[in-house]
Amino acid sequence: MSLQWRAVDLDGARPDGVVVVIDVLRAFTFEAWAFERGAARILAVDEPERALHVARTLLPGSLAAGERGGRPLDGFDLGNSPLSLDAHALAGRTIVHRTSAGTQGLARTAGAQLVLAASFVTAGATARLLRERGVDDVTFVVTGDSLGRDGDEDLACAELIAARAMGEDPDPAPFLARVAPSDAGRLFGPDGPDWAPPGDLALACEVDRFDFALIAGPADDIDGPGVVEVQRHRFG
């Protein structure tokens, strides 16, 4: 399969054609694990105030999750750590998720022909969906290339997905090896801040952990901009 692809940073994110928004550390690792732990629905939101309004007023009973600069947001129920997710607490719940990079990319690309949210844990499924839909042109939004960071962990994930979408079968090890030494990855070492446990890094590097892709689209029951629904796409 022939594939034209390009990578843009968060500032370059636009609703154009087919877009894969990448956030390895940690938004889309978090969302994939949240579904696995029993969450029924995930809404990605751009701003903390909007997230709280949706979770507390429009969809009461929802869990507000997210961070600013990596740190959990005050007044939210959850941070952005996949390691912290508890199946009992999440079962059947809606999560309203706001992050500094990943959910921003989804909000900025809303309205594109197809928007996927991806990380290493869904890399194979994301590539498979691109192949099955015959996508021959895609933009990868490397959300980690923002806030002064290099985003190499997200670029590595984009390169792996692109190779697989073209039918190649590269060894994922060299791509995964770029996660820990990236600007974001270095925060998740043993001497990192308390909101960046090394276990999150380990979970983010479980390549192909899940057999579903994440598709982002309109949230039909929420009016106004800045809110995108993320759904699992299962195959067969």
Number of C-alpha atoms within 10 A of each C-alpha: 11 12 17 11 15 14 20 16 18 24 14 13 23 19 18 15 15 20 27 27 33 34 30 32 31 24 29 26 29 28 28 26 23 26 21 15 18 18 23 15 18 24 27 29 27 23 19 23 11 16 26 24 14 21 22 15 11 13 16 12 12 22 24 24 26 31 22 16 11 20 17 18 19 12 10 19 15 20 23 28 28 25 19 14 19 14 15 11 12 19 15 15 18 22 28 30 32 30 26 21 26 28 28 22 30 34 23 20 28 23 17 16 12 19 26 23 31 32 34 32 26 26 27 22 25 28 22 21 20 24 18 10 8 13 19 15 14 20 21 28 30 31 34 27 22 14 12 8 12 17 25 23 30 30 26 23 28 29 16 23 29 22 15 21 26 18 15 12 11 12 9 16 10 11 21 18 13 17 25 19 14 17 17 23 21 16 20 22 15 12 11 13 13 11 16 24 19 20 16 21 25 13 21 26 24 16 18 16 18 17 16 21 26 23 19 25 22 16 16 9 8 15 9 7 14 20 28 27 22 24 21 17 15 12 10 3
